[in-house]
Amino acid sequence: MKKTIKKRAFVSAIAMLIVSAIVLTSSTFAWFSMSKEATVESMDLTVSSPEGIQISANASAWTASLTVDQIFNETLDETGKPAEGSSRYAAYFGNNNLYPADLIPVSSAFRAADSSTGYVKFFKATLNDAAVAKVTAVTQSKDSQDAAGLIAFDLFFKVANETPVYFDTSTFTDTSNSKINSALRVAFTPLGNVAIGTDAATATALHTFTAGTSNIFYEIDSLTRSDDAAALSIAEGALTTRGLKSDNGGNTLGTQNGVIDNTANTDVPNAKLVTDQSADSEKVFTLNAGITKMRVYIWVEGQDVDCLNSVAGAALTANLKFTIE
């Protein structure tokens, strides 16, 4: 049985003013200050897979469907047994799954943080009095998940053979009619693969950020303009994301021209950019035979032309649904 929970949070008057918007130039979009946060105040989430693919939050109990409770609110103990009140499908002990009260605009060039986690680096920006953006790294830990402002969780896939997996049937419903989908992103980043039968502790410990056809960066709605973006006469079909090019120290992080190009950094695998307008054959990642650990990210892209005040306070329902041929 699928079940979802809704986390509701209210934007605090003292919350940090981090929102972004658009300044179109020949090569990049810039962060811009605003009067309030562009946050997603509530979100429902379910994950489901077709026959032939099994998914898990702990690499030991396999199913065709996971709920937000199992991924974020339930945890197995250090022995691998369900903690009090949780099910055997709960996330593994020691997981670092993030489910903040609000989604806050962040951005990424899809650079692996370090070899100990394999996590993609995310950044957020604030403007000083001189309108200069200060870009700071987002800390991805449960203790600071509300400050991180993005959803991230580990999902395990099990397939008997190499399998292309499509996610074009996934749905993201803006229940607040704020057009938040125009600034929403989803990414799938593989962290390693082991043979079927490998113990769960080995599978959950995988942490190598892997380049290739499985590393996908997905723009949910590239044509719809948010109300504020439309007021700025940003046309339908305009290129909506340029990607984060540098941090506030001037370090190159990458550019985005169909592929997030990080060739200047030896520790930065490329990520494939896919939008809702891409062919269905492009909305796919490849699973190798065995058990694959995948880090899934859902966030509001701070470098998107639609990330403006009119999308603030949104409510969102997401159903990540995978299919195969």
C-alpha positions as CSV (number, residue, x, y, z in Angstrom):
1,M,0.0,0.0,0.0
2,K,1.3,3.4,-0.9
3,K,1.1,6.1,1.6
4,T,2.5,9.6,1.7
5,I,2.9,12.3,4.3
6,K,2.9,16.0,3.8
7,K,5.4,18.1,5.6
8,R,4.2,21.7,5.9
9,A,6.4,24.5,7.0
10,F,5.9,28.3,7.0
11,V,8.4,30.8,5.7
12,S,9.9,32.5,8.7
13,A,10.3,36.3,8.7
14,I,13.9,35.9,9.8
15,A,14.8,33.3,7.3
16,M,17.8,34.0,5.1
17,L,17.1,35.8,1.9
18,I,18.6,33.5,-0.6
19,V,16.4,33.4,-3.6
20,S,17.6,33.7,-7.1
21,A,16.5,35.1,-10.3
22,I,17.7,36.0,-13.7
23,V,20.0,38.4,-15.1
24,L,20.5,37.3,-18.7
25,T,24.0,37.9,-20.1
26,S,25.8,36.3,-23.0
27,S,27.2,33.5,-20.9
28,T,25.5,33.1,-17.6
29,F,22.6,33.8,-15.2
30,A,23.3,35.5,-11.9
31,W,21.8,35.2,-8.5
32,F,19.5,38.1,-7.5
33,S,18.1,39.3,-4.2
34,M,14.4,39.2,-3.5
35,S,12.0,40.2,-0.8
36,K,11.2,36.7,0.3
37,E,12.3,33.1,-0.2
38,A,11.2,31.1,-3.2
39,T,10.5,28.0,-1.2
40,V,8.5,24.8,-1.6
41,E,6.6,24.6,1.7
42,S,5.3,21.1,1.4
43,M,5.9,18.0,-0.7
44,D,4.5,14.5,-1.0
45,L,6.8,11.9,-2.5
46,T,6.5,8.3,-3.6
47,V,8.9,6.1,-5.6
48,S,7.8,3.1,-7.7
49,S,9.4,0.7,-10.1
50,P,8.1,-1.7,-12.8
51,E,8.2,-5.5,-12.8
52,G,11.8,-6.5,-13.5
53,I,13.4,-3.8,-11.3
54,Q,13.4,-3.9,-7.5
55,I,14.1,-0.9,-5.4
56,S,15.2,-0.5,-1.8
57,A,16.1,2.1,0.8
58,N,18.5,-0.2,2.6
59,A,19.8,-2.7,0.0
60,S,18.3,-5.6,2.0
61,A,14.5,-5.5,1.8
62,W,13.4,-5.1,-1.9
63,T,10.0,-3.9,-3.1
64,A,8.3,-2.2,-6.1
65,S,7.3,0.9,-4.1
66,L,8.7,3.1,-1.4
67,T,6.9,5.9,0.5
68,V,8.3,9.1,1.9
69,D,8.0,7.6,5.4
70,Q,10.3,4.7,4.6
71,I,12.9,6.8,2.9
72,F,13.1,9.7,5.4
73,N,11.2,9.0,8.6
74,E,12.1,5.4,9.4
75,T,15.5,3.9,10.0
76,L,16.9,0.5,10.5
77,D,19.1,0.1,13.6
78,E,22.8,-0.8,13.5
79,T,22.0,-4.5,13.4
80,G,19.9,-4.0,10.3
81,K,16.6,-4.6,12.1
82,P,13.7,-2.2,12.1
83,A,13.9,0.5,14.7
84,E,10.9,0.9,16.9
85,G,7.9,1.7,14.9
86,S,9.5,1.3,11.5
87,S,9.2,-1.4,8.8
88,R,11.8,-3.6,7.2
89,Y,11.8,-1.3,4.2
90,A,13.1,1.6,6.2
91,A,16.3,3.4,5.2
92,Y,19.6,1.9,6.3
93,F,21.3,2.9,9.6
94,G,23.6,5.8,9.1
95,N,21.9,7.1,6.0
96,N,22.2,10.7,5.1
97,N,18.8,11.2,3.4
98,L,17.7,14.9,3.5
99,Y,14.1,16.0,3.6
100,P,14.1,19.7,4.6
101,A,11.0,21.6,5.8
102,D,11.4,23.9,2.8
103,L,13.1,23.6,-0.5
104,I,15.4,26.7,-0.9
105,P,17.0,27.6,-4.2
106,V,20.4,26.1,-4.7
107,S,22.6,25.4,-7.7
108,S,25.3,22.9,-8.8
109,A,27.8,22.2,-11.5
110,F,27.7,18.6,-10.5
111,R,31.1,18.3,-8.9
112,A,31.6,15.4,-6.6
113,A,32.3,16.7,-3.1
114,D,35.0,14.3,-2.0
115,S,35.9,10.7,-2.2
116,S,34.5,9.9,1.2
117,T,30.9,10.6,0.1
118,G,30.7,10.9,-3.6
119,Y,28.0,13.6,-3.1
120,V,27.5,16.3,-5.7
121,K,28.4,19.8,-4.6
122,F,25.5,22.3,-4.2
123,F,25.8,26.0,-3.6
124,K,23.6,28.8,-2.5
125,A,24.1,32.6,-2.9
126,T,23.3,35.8,-1.1
127,L,23.9,39.3,-2.3
128,N,25.8,41.9,-0.3
129,D,25.1,45.7,-0.3
130,A,27.1,46.1,-3.5
131,A,24.9,43.5,-5.2
132,V,27.8,41.0,-5.4
133,A,26.8,37.4,-5.0
134,K,28.5,35.4,-2.3
135,V,28.4,31.7,-3.1
136,T,28.7,29.2,-0.3
137,A,28.7,25.5,-0.3
138,V,25.7,23.6,1.0
139,T,26.4,21.1,3.8
140,Q,24.6,17.8,3.1
141,S,24.0,16.3,6.5
142,K,20.8,15.4,8.4
143,D,21.8,17.8,11.2
144,S,21.6,20.7,8.8
145,Q,19.0,19.5,6.3
146,D,16.7,22.5,6.7
147,A,19.6,24.8,6.0
148,A,20.6,22.7,3.0
149,G,17.2,23.2,1.4
150,L,17.3,20.3,-1.1
151,I,16.0,16.8,-1.0
152,A,18.6,14.0,-1.4
153,F,18.3,10.3,-0.7
154,D,20.0,7.0,-1.5
155,L,18.0,4.6,-3.6
156,F,19.1,1.1,-4.5
157,F,18.2,-0.7,-7.7
158,K,18.5,-4.4,-8.4
159,V,18.4,-5.8,-11.9
160,A,19.5,-9.2,-13.3
161,N,20.8,-7.7,-16.6
162,E,22.0,-4.3,-17.9
163,T,18.8,-2.3,-18.1
164,P,17.9,1.1,-19.5
165,V,15.5,2.8,-17.1
166,Y,13.1,5.6,-18.2
167,F,11.8,8.2,-15.8
168,D,9.6,10.1,-18.3
169,T,6.5,8.8,-16.6
170,S,7.4,10.5,-13.3
171,T,5.0,13.2,-12.3
172,F,5.5,16.5,-10.4
173,T,2.2,18.1,-9.5
174,D,2.2,21.8,-8.4
175,T,-0.8,21.7,-6.1
176,S,-0.4,25.5,-5.4
177,N,-0.5,26.6,-9.0
178,S,2.7,28.6,-8.4
179,K,4.5,27.2,-11.5
180,I,7.2,25.8,-9.3
181,N,7.9,23.0,-11.8
182,S,9.5,25.6,-14.1
183,A,12.4,25.9,-11.7
184,L,12.5,22.3,-10.4
185,R,15.3,19.8,-11.1
186,V,15.9,16.1,-10.4
187,A,19.2,14.3,-10.8
188,F,20.2,10.7,-10.6
189,T,23.9,10.1,-9.7
190,P,25.2,6.5,-9.4
191,L,27.6,5.8,-6.5
192,G,28.6,2.3,-7.4
193,N,27.5,-1.2,-8.3
194,V,27.9,-4.7,-6.7
195,A,26.8,-8.2,-7.6
196,I,23.5,-9.5,-6.5
197,G,23.9,-11.4,-3.3
198,T,26.4,-8.9,-1.9
199,D,25.7,-8.1,1.7
200,A,23.8,-4.9,2.5
201,A,26.6,-3.3,4.4
202,T,28.9,-3.4,1.4
203,A,26.2,-2.0,-0.9
204,T,25.2,0.9,1.4
205,A,28.9,1.9,1.8
206,L,29.3,2.5,-1.9
207,H,30.5,6.1,-2.4
208,T,32.2,6.5,-5.8
209,F,30.5,9.2,-8.0
210,T,30.3,7.5,-11.4
211,A,30.3,9.3,-14.8
212,G,28.5,7.9,-17.8
213,T,25.0,7.3,-19.1
214,S,23.6,6.9,-15.6
215,N,24.4,10.4,-14.5
216,I,21.3,12.5,-15.4
217,F,20.4,16.1,-14.6
218,Y,16.7,16.6,-15.4
219,E,14.8,19.9,-16.0
220,I,11.1,19.3,-15.2
221,D,9.5,22.1,-17.2
222,S,11.7,24.1,-19.6
223,L,9.0,25.9,-21.5
224,T,6.6,27.3,-18.9
225,R,7.5,30.7,-17.5
226,S,6.8,31.6,-13.9
227,D,4.6,34.7,-13.6
228,D,7.5,36.9,-12.6
229,A,9.7,35.7,-15.5
230,A,6.8,36.3,-17.9
231,A,6.5,39.8,-16.6
232,L,10.2,40.3,-17.5
233,S,9.3,39.2,-21.1
234,I,11.5,36.1,-20.9
235,A,10.1,34.1,-23.8
236,E,8.7,30.6,-23.8
237,G,11.4,28.3,-24.9
238,A,14.3,30.5,-23.7
239,L,17.3,28.6,-22.4
240,T,16.4,28.4,-18.7
241,T,19.6,27.3,-17.1
242,R,23.3,28.0,-17.6
243,G,24.6,26.1,-14.6
244,L,27.0,27.4,-11.9
245,K,30.3,28.5,-13.5
246,S,32.4,29.5,-10.5
247,D,32.3,29.9,-6.7
248,N,32.9,33.1,-4.9
249,G,36.6,32.2,-4.8
250,G,36.8,32.3,-8.6
251,N,37.2,28.5,-8.9
252,T,35.8,27.1,-12.1
253,L,33.0,24.7,-11.4
254,G,31.7,24.0,-14.9
255,T,29.4,25.2,-17.6
256,Q,26.3,23.8,-19.1
257,N,25.8,23.4,-22.9
258,G,23.7,20.3,-23.1
259,V,26.3,18.6,-21.0
260,I,27.7,19.9,-17.8
261,D,31.3,20.3,-18.8
262,N,33.7,19.8,-16.0
263,T,36.8,18.8,-17.9
264,A,38.9,21.4,-16.2
265,N,38.5,19.4,-13.0
266,T,39.9,15.9,-12.9
267,D,37.6,14.9,-10.1
268,V,34.4,16.1,-11.8
269,P,32.5,13.6,-14.0
270,N,30.2,15.0,-16.7
271,A,26.5,15.0,-16.2
272,K,23.9,14.7,-19.0
273,L,21.3,17.5,-19.2
274,V,17.8,16.3,-20.1
275,T,14.7,18.4,-20.2
276,D,11.0,17.7,-20.6
277,Q,11.4,18.6,-24.3
278,S,14.1,15.9,-24.9
279,A,13.1,12.8,-26.8
280,D,11.8,10.0,-24.6
281,S,14.9,8.0,-25.5
282,E,17.0,10.6,-23.8
283,K,15.1,10.4,-20.5
284,V,16.9,7.3,-19.5
285,F,19.7,6.1,-17.3
286,T,21.4,2.7,-17.5
287,L,21.6,0.2,-14.7
288,N,24.4,-2.4,-14.8
289,A,23.5,-5.9,-13.7
290,G,23.5,-6.3,-9.9
291,I,22.8,-3.7,-7.2
292,T,23.4,0.0,-7.9
293,K,23.4,2.7,-5.3
294,M,21.9,5.9,-6.7
295,R,21.9,9.3,-5.0
296,V,18.7,11.1,-6.0
297,Y,18.4,14.9,-5.8
298,I,15.4,17.1,-6.0
299,W,15.8,20.9,-5.8
300,V,14.8,24.3,-6.9
301,E,17.4,25.6,-9.3
302,G,18.7,29.0,-8.2
303,Q,20.2,29.7,-11.7
304,D,16.9,29.2,-13.5
305,V,15.1,32.2,-15.1
306,D,11.9,31.1,-13.4
307,C,13.2,31.2,-9.9
308,L,11.5,34.3,-8.8
309,N,9.1,35.5,-6.1
310,S,6.0,34.1,-7.8
311,V,7.1,30.5,-7.2
312,A,7.5,31.1,-3.4
313,G,5.4,29.2,-1.0
314,A,4.6,26.3,-3.4
315,A,3.2,22.9,-2.5
316,L,4.3,19.9,-4.6
317,T,3.5,16.3,-5.1
318,A,6.2,14.1,-6.7
319,N,5.9,10.5,-7.9
320,L,9.2,9.1,-9.2
321,K,8.0,6.4,-11.4
322,F,10.5,4.3,-13.4
323,T,9.7,2.2,-16.5
324,I,11.6,-0.2,-18.7
325,E,11.0,-1.4,-22.3
